[in-house]
Amino acid sequence: MDKNIEKWSTMKEVQEYLGVGRESIMQWISKRNMPAYKVGRLWKFKLSEVDDWIRSGGAAESSEEKDS
């Protein structure tokens, strides 16, 4: 088995990694195309993809959200 294969992360691990709550992550998945994969009833993530998404501005506040 290749030791360089990145393991899948759980919702809880991503919450801890980013320091945000479950609701924020669920909104990012539905409204901002956060990279996430549904496996049965569970959400799974690759932290490298989440990092790339954040660096590209995926989690940045939009002007319409600041107004509401």
NUSE-542589 format. One record per residue (C-alpha): x, y, z. Coordinates in steps of 0.5 Angstrom, whole numbers, plus 500, padded with zeros to 3 digits. Layout:
N
XYZ ...
end
This chain:
68
500500500 502507498 504511505 503517501 496517500 492522504 487519509 480521509 478526514 471526518 467532519 469533526 476533524 475538519 471542524 477542529 482543524 479550521 476552528 469553526 462549527 459544523 453549521 459553517 462547514 455545512 453552509 460552505 459545502 452547500 453555498 461555496 463549493 467546499 470540497 467534501 464527499 458524502 459517504 453514506 450519511 457521513 461527510 469526508 474531506 481531504 485536508 489538502 483540498 480544504 487548504 487549497 479551497 481556503 487559499 483560493 478564497 473559498 471561505 472569504 466573506 462575501 459582501 452580501 453576507 456582511 450586509 445581512 
end
